[in-house]
Amino acid sequence: MLRVTTASLCASCQRMRLLLPPSSASSSSSSSSSSSVASPVRRLENRRTVDALYQLSVDIRKVRKFKGWVLSEGSAYVSETADLLRDMGADATAIARILEDHPEAVLCQPGDVAAQRDLWVSVCPNRRELMGIIEKFPASFFTTSHHGNQRANILYLQGLCLNKRIISRLMASAPQSFSRPVERNKEVIHTLREIYLDLGGDEGNLRVWLQKLLSQNPYVLLRPAEAWRDSLGFLWEQGFTTEELLRLVSSLRASVAELRPESMRQALAYVEGVLSCSGDELRRVVIRCPAVLYYSLPTLMGRFQGLLDAGVSAEQVRESPDVLELTTQIVLYRIHKLASYGYDVRSGSLDVIAGTKKDFEMSHGKLRLRRQRPLFNPVAPLRSAEE
């Protein structure tokens, strides 16, 4: 009898809970569970902030899911932030998207955001480009807590006569390098200058080289000076000349300072073993395919095994090592594509499948034309239409 009564009471409680409004249901459930497990107290949302964002067509559910704490802050400047973005040329869709991706923007003081706008305008050719950056990197633009460091770093890089677009891309992609004291960036730039000149670079081309380096990898300035010296010291010990080291520093997608000597040692030992190459041949492989220095060992092993499974020999890879930059799926696709035009990579060069997508399209396009248009033999007898 007691069990039946208890069961009916529980069922009644469940029905009552369903009839309650969401706020009451959550409060009743939280109060019932508070006796056993202390749940974190959820802060009430700022109704004015929610309504203002809703008026701008911002997806409140998305904000609530990922950064709900913003909606609970007491002070927010939704309309002021939207007005500033609108003045810079943003339409309603762009404003909603920016505030969805980075709702913390509405917590910034309007004066701070205006100062940030003026700072970015100094390195952006026009406001249209600035809006493009804000849409892609809203967090970089609305980081207003290091305004002094940002200004000092901009002035320093402008003093080096670096291109405006490169500076703005650096600020967008690697804002940490502008948030820290300018002295740290000066130290890295000084180290890069020493490395460039020590490796035989020309002082007159230093600015161009530095711009290329920064545009290839915006995180260059975040690497400590010691890391540059350690990595280059290791490669020097492997027998690379100063000219070869300068080529590596200039062409690596990953900064040399990101490469750890132990990881490079493992990669070089593996490549030397599977390709059965001498020290000189190994250095030629690295110069032709610098990626072997920063690919992980499992990645290198997987790609080399994929080539072997496709019928490619180690000797062919040694002659065209840049094929290791391609994933196994891309290699198999290109081999199959070339086979349809009668080209067998097992008996030819791998250069035809290496390179970018554009390079490959040009190579296989030439093969297709060669197959469709047979060579004319001037000494062959002409046949009449009747024959």
C-alpha positions as CSV (number, residue, x, y, z in Angstrom):
1,M,0.0,0.0,0.0
2,L,2.8,2.4,0.9
3,R,4.6,1.7,-2.4
4,V,1.5,2.4,-4.4
5,T,0.9,5.7,-2.6
6,T,4.6,6.7,-3.1
7,A,4.4,5.9,-6.8
8,S,1.2,7.9,-7.3
9,L,2.7,10.9,-5.5
10,C,5.8,10.8,-7.7
11,A,3.6,10.7,-10.8
12,S,1.6,13.7,-9.5
13,C,4.8,15.6,-8.9
14,Q,5.9,14.9,-12.5
15,R,2.6,16.2,-13.9
16,M,2.7,19.3,-11.8
17,R,6.3,20.0,-13.0
18,L,5.2,19.8,-16.6
19,L,2.4,22.4,-15.9
20,L,4.7,24.9,-14.3
21,P,6.3,27.7,-16.5
22,P,10.0,27.2,-17.4
23,S,11.3,29.7,-14.8
24,S,9.2,28.0,-12.0
25,A,10.2,24.5,-13.2
26,S,13.9,25.4,-13.1
27,S,13.6,27.0,-9.7
28,S,11.7,24.1,-8.2
29,S,14.1,21.5,-9.6
30,S,17.1,23.5,-8.4
31,S,15.6,23.9,-4.9
32,S,14.9,20.1,-4.7
33,S,18.4,19.2,-5.8
34,S,20.2,21.8,-3.6
35,S,19.8,19.7,-0.6
36,S,21.9,16.9,-2.1
37,V,24.3,18.6,-4.6
38,A,25.1,22.3,-4.5
39,S,24.7,23.4,-8.2
40,P,26.3,26.7,-9.4
41,V,24.1,29.7,-9.2
42,R,23.2,31.0,-12.7
43,R,23.3,34.7,-13.0
44,L,20.2,36.5,-14.3
45,E,20.4,37.9,-17.8
46,N,20.4,41.6,-18.4
47,R,17.1,42.1,-20.1
48,R,18.2,45.3,-21.9
49,T,21.2,43.6,-23.4
50,V,19.2,40.7,-24.6
51,D,16.5,42.9,-26.1
52,A,19.1,45.2,-27.8
53,L,20.8,42.2,-29.4
54,Y,17.5,40.8,-30.5
55,Q,16.6,44.1,-32.2
56,L,19.9,43.7,-34.2
57,S,18.8,40.2,-35.3
58,V,21.6,38.6,-33.3
59,D,21.1,34.8,-32.6
60,I,20.6,35.0,-28.9
61,R,20.6,31.2,-28.6
62,K,24.0,31.0,-30.1
63,V,25.3,33.7,-27.7
64,R,23.6,32.0,-24.7
65,K,25.1,28.7,-25.6
66,F,28.8,29.7,-26.1
67,K,29.2,33.0,-24.2
68,G,26.1,33.3,-22.0
69,W,28.1,35.2,-19.3
70,V,28.1,38.3,-21.6
71,L,24.3,38.5,-21.3
72,S,24.5,38.7,-17.5
73,E,26.9,41.6,-17.3
74,G,25.4,44.7,-15.8
75,S,26.8,47.3,-18.3
76,A,26.7,46.7,-22.0
77,Y,27.0,49.1,-25.0
78,V,25.1,47.3,-27.7
79,S,23.6,50.2,-29.6
80,E,26.9,52.2,-29.3
81,T,28.9,49.3,-30.7
82,A,26.5,48.8,-33.5
83,D,26.5,52.5,-34.4
84,L,30.3,52.5,-34.6
85,L,30.3,49.4,-36.9
86,R,27.6,51.0,-39.0
87,D,29.7,54.2,-39.4
88,M,32.6,52.1,-40.7
89,G,30.4,50.7,-43.4
90,A,29.0,47.5,-41.9
91,D,25.5,46.5,-42.9
92,A,22.9,44.9,-40.6
93,T,24.0,41.3,-41.5
94,A,27.6,42.0,-40.8
95,I,26.8,43.6,-37.5
96,A,24.7,40.7,-36.4
97,R,27.4,38.2,-37.4
98,I,30.2,40.1,-35.6
99,L,28.2,40.3,-32.4
100,E,27.3,36.6,-32.6
101,D,30.9,35.6,-33.0
102,H,32.3,38.0,-30.5
103,P,29.5,39.2,-28.2
104,E,32.2,40.5,-25.7
105,A,32.4,43.5,-28.1
106,V,29.3,45.1,-26.4
107,L,31.2,45.2,-23.1
108,C,33.9,47.5,-24.4
109,Q,33.7,51.2,-23.6
110,P,32.6,53.2,-26.6
111,G,35.6,55.6,-26.2
112,D,38.0,52.7,-26.1
113,V,36.5,51.2,-29.3
114,A,36.7,54.6,-31.1
115,A,40.4,54.8,-30.1
116,Q,40.9,51.3,-31.4
117,R,39.2,52.2,-34.7
118,D,41.6,55.2,-35.2
119,L,44.6,53.0,-34.4
120,W,43.5,50.4,-37.0
121,V,42.7,53.0,-39.6
122,S,46.4,54.1,-39.4
123,V,47.5,50.7,-40.8
124,C,44.6,49.9,-43.1
125,P,44.5,51.4,-46.6
126,N,40.7,52.1,-46.3
127,R,37.7,51.4,-44.0
128,R,36.4,48.7,-46.4
129,E,39.5,46.5,-45.7
130,L,39.2,47.3,-42.0
131,M,35.6,46.0,-42.0
132,G,36.8,42.9,-43.7
133,I,39.4,42.3,-41.0
134,I,36.8,43.0,-38.2
135,E,34.4,40.4,-39.7
136,K,37.1,37.7,-39.8
137,F,39.0,38.6,-36.6
138,P,36.6,40.5,-34.3
139,A,38.5,39.5,-31.2
140,S,41.6,41.1,-32.5
141,F,39.9,44.4,-33.1
142,F,38.0,44.5,-29.9
143,T,41.0,43.8,-27.7
144,T,41.3,47.2,-26.1
145,S,43.2,46.4,-22.9
146,H,46.6,46.8,-24.5
147,H,46.1,49.9,-26.5
148,G,49.4,51.5,-25.4
149,N,51.5,48.5,-26.4
150,Q,49.6,48.2,-29.7
151,R,50.3,51.8,-30.6
152,A,54.0,51.5,-29.7
153,N,54.4,48.3,-31.8
154,I,52.7,49.8,-34.8
155,L,55.0,52.9,-34.6
156,Y,58.0,50.6,-34.4
157,L,57.0,48.5,-37.4
158,Q,56.1,51.6,-39.4
159,G,59.6,52.9,-38.6
160,L,61.0,49.8,-40.3
161,C,59.0,50.9,-43.4
162,L,57.0,47.7,-43.5
163,N,53.9,47.6,-45.8
164,K,50.7,48.7,-44.1
165,R,48.8,45.6,-45.2
166,I,51.4,43.4,-43.7
167,I,51.1,45.2,-40.3
168,S,47.3,45.0,-40.4
169,R,47.4,41.3,-41.2
170,L,49.9,40.8,-38.3
171,M,47.5,42.6,-35.9
172,A,44.6,40.5,-37.1
173,S,46.2,37.1,-37.2
174,A,48.6,37.4,-34.2
175,P,47.3,40.1,-31.9
176,Q,49.4,38.7,-29.0
177,S,52.6,40.1,-30.7
178,F,51.1,43.6,-30.5
179,S,49.7,43.3,-27.0
180,R,53.1,42.7,-25.4
181,P,55.8,45.4,-24.8
182,V,57.5,46.7,-27.9
183,E,61.0,45.8,-26.5
184,R,60.3,42.1,-27.0
185,N,59.5,42.5,-30.7
186,K,62.6,44.7,-31.1
187,E,64.7,41.9,-29.7
188,V,63.2,39.4,-32.2
189,I,63.6,41.7,-35.2
190,H,67.2,42.4,-34.2
191,T,67.9,38.6,-34.0
192,L,66.3,38.1,-37.5
193,R,68.4,40.9,-38.9
194,E,71.6,39.3,-37.5
195,I,70.6,35.9,-38.9
196,Y,69.9,37.3,-42.3
197,L,73.2,39.2,-42.5
198,D,75.2,36.3,-41.0
199,L,73.8,33.9,-43.6
200,G,74.9,36.2,-46.4
201,G,71.8,38.4,-46.9
202,D,72.1,41.9,-48.4
203,E,71.3,44.8,-46.1
204,G,69.5,46.5,-49.0
205,N,67.1,43.6,-49.3
206,L,66.5,43.2,-45.5
207,R,63.1,45.0,-45.5
208,V,61.8,42.9,-48.4
209,W,63.0,39.6,-46.8
210,L,61.5,40.6,-43.5
211,Q,58.1,41.4,-45.1
212,K,58.1,38.0,-46.9
213,L,58.9,36.2,-43.7
214,L,56.1,38.0,-41.7
215,S,53.5,37.5,-44.5
216,Q,54.3,33.8,-44.7
217,N,54.0,33.3,-40.9
218,P,52.4,36.0,-38.8
219,Y,53.6,34.2,-35.6
220,V,57.2,34.8,-36.3
221,L,57.5,37.6,-33.7
222,L,56.1,35.4,-31.0
223,R,59.1,33.0,-31.2
224,P,61.9,33.8,-28.7
225,A,65.3,34.7,-30.1
226,E,66.9,31.7,-28.5
227,A,64.7,29.3,-30.4
228,W,66.0,30.8,-33.7
229,R,69.6,30.3,-32.7
230,D,69.0,26.7,-31.4
231,S,67.2,25.5,-34.6
232,L,69.7,27.1,-37.0
233,G,72.6,25.8,-34.9
234,F,71.3,22.3,-35.3
235,L,70.9,22.6,-39.0
236,W,74.4,24.0,-39.3
237,E,75.7,21.0,-37.5
238,Q,74.0,18.8,-40.1
239,G,76.2,20.3,-42.8
240,F,73.9,22.9,-44.4
241,T,75.8,25.9,-45.8
242,T,74.9,29.5,-45.0
243,E,73.3,29.9,-48.4
244,E,71.2,26.7,-47.9
245,L,70.1,27.9,-44.4
246,L,69.0,31.3,-45.8
247,R,66.9,29.5,-48.4
248,L,65.3,27.3,-45.6
249,V,64.6,30.3,-43.4
250,S,63.0,32.1,-46.3
251,S,60.9,29.3,-47.7
252,L,59.7,27.3,-44.7
253,R,56.0,27.7,-44.1
254,A,56.6,27.0,-40.5
255,S,59.1,29.3,-38.8
256,V,62.5,27.8,-38.2
257,A,62.1,28.8,-34.6
258,E,59.1,26.5,-34.3
259,L,61.2,23.4,-35.1
260,R,62.7,21.5,-32.3
261,P,66.2,20.0,-32.9
262,E,65.0,16.5,-31.6
263,S,62.0,16.4,-33.9
264,M,64.2,17.5,-36.9
265,R,66.8,14.8,-36.0
266,Q,64.1,12.1,-36.0
267,A,62.7,13.3,-39.4
268,L,66.1,13.5,-41.0
269,A,67.1,10.1,-39.7
270,Y,63.9,8.5,-41.1
271,V,64.2,10.2,-44.5
272,E,67.9,9.2,-44.8
273,G,67.0,5.6,-44.0
274,V,64.0,5.1,-46.2
275,L,65.5,6.9,-49.2
276,S,69.0,5.3,-48.7
277,C,70.7,8.6,-49.4
278,S,74.0,10.1,-48.5
279,G,74.5,13.2,-46.4
280,D,74.7,15.4,-49.5
281,E,71.6,13.8,-51.0
282,L,69.7,14.3,-47.8
283,R,70.5,18.0,-47.7
284,R,69.3,18.2,-51.4
285,V,66.1,16.5,-50.4
286,V,65.5,19.0,-47.6
287,I,66.2,22.0,-49.8
288,R,63.8,20.7,-52.4
289,C,61.2,19.7,-49.8
290,P,61.6,21.7,-46.5
291,A,58.4,20.3,-45.3
292,V,60.2,17.1,-44.1
293,L,61.6,19.2,-41.3
294,Y,58.2,20.1,-39.8
295,Y,56.0,17.2,-40.6
296,S,55.6,14.8,-37.7
297,L,57.2,11.4,-38.0
298,P,53.9,9.5,-38.3
299,T,52.9,11.8,-41.2
300,L,56.1,11.2,-43.1
301,M,55.8,7.5,-42.6
302,G,52.2,7.4,-43.7
303,R,52.9,9.4,-46.9
304,F,56.0,7.4,-47.8
305,Q,54.1,4.1,-47.3
306,G,51.3,5.5,-49.4
307,L,53.7,6.1,-52.3
308,L,55.2,2.7,-52.0
309,D,51.7,1.1,-52.1
310,A,51.0,3.0,-55.3
311,G,54.0,1.4,-57.0
312,V,56.4,4.3,-56.6
313,S,60.0,3.5,-55.8
314,A,62.2,5.1,-53.1
315,E,64.6,6.3,-55.9
316,Q,61.7,8.2,-57.5
317,V,60.9,9.9,-54.2
318,R,64.6,10.8,-53.8
319,E,64.6,12.5,-57.2
320,S,61.2,14.3,-56.6
321,P,61.0,14.6,-52.8
322,D,58.4,17.5,-52.9
323,V,55.8,14.8,-53.6
324,L,55.9,14.2,-49.9
325,E,54.1,17.5,-49.4
326,L,50.9,15.9,-50.9
327,T,48.5,13.7,-48.9
328,T,48.1,10.1,-50.0
329,Q,44.6,10.8,-51.2
330,I,45.8,13.6,-53.5
331,V,48.7,11.4,-54.8
332,L,46.4,8.5,-55.6
333,Y,43.9,10.8,-57.4
334,R,46.6,12.4,-59.5
335,I,48.2,9.0,-60.4
336,H,44.7,7.7,-61.5
337,K,44.1,10.9,-63.5
338,L,47.4,10.6,-65.3
339,A,46.9,6.9,-66.0
340,S,43.7,7.8,-67.9
341,Y,45.9,9.6,-70.4
342,G,48.4,6.8,-70.7
343,Y,51.1,8.1,-68.3
344,D,52.5,5.5,-65.9
345,V,54.2,7.2,-62.9
346,R,56.0,4.0,-62.0
347,S,58.2,4.4,-65.1
348,G,58.5,8.1,-65.2
349,S,59.2,11.2,-63.1
350,L,57.1,12.2,-60.1
351,D,57.5,15.9,-60.9
352,V,54.3,15.7,-63.0
353,I,52.2,14.9,-59.9
354,A,54.1,17.2,-57.5
355,G,53.3,20.8,-56.9
356,T,50.1,22.8,-56.4
357,K,46.7,22.0,-57.9
358,K,47.4,24.6,-60.6
359,D,50.8,23.0,-61.4
360,F,49.2,19.6,-61.8
361,E,46.4,20.9,-64.0
362,M,48.9,22.4,-66.4
363,S,51.0,19.1,-66.4
364,H,48.1,16.8,-67.1
365,G,46.6,19.3,-69.5
366,K,49.8,19.0,-71.7
367,L,49.6,15.2,-71.5
368,R,45.9,15.3,-72.6
369,L,46.8,17.5,-75.6
370,R,49.7,15.3,-76.5
371,R,47.4,12.3,-76.6
372,Q,44.6,14.0,-78.5
373,R,46.9,15.6,-81.1
374,P,49.4,13.0,-82.6
375,L,52.7,14.2,-83.9
376,F,52.9,14.9,-87.6
377,N,55.5,12.8,-89.5
378,P,56.8,14.9,-92.4
379,V,58.4,11.9,-94.2
380,A,55.4,9.6,-94.0
381,P,53.5,9.1,-97.4
382,L,50.3,11.0,-97.7
383,R,47.2,8.9,-98.0
384,S,44.4,9.9,-100.3
385,A,40.8,10.0,-99.2
386,E,40.0,7.0,-101.4
387,E,42.7,4.9,-99.6
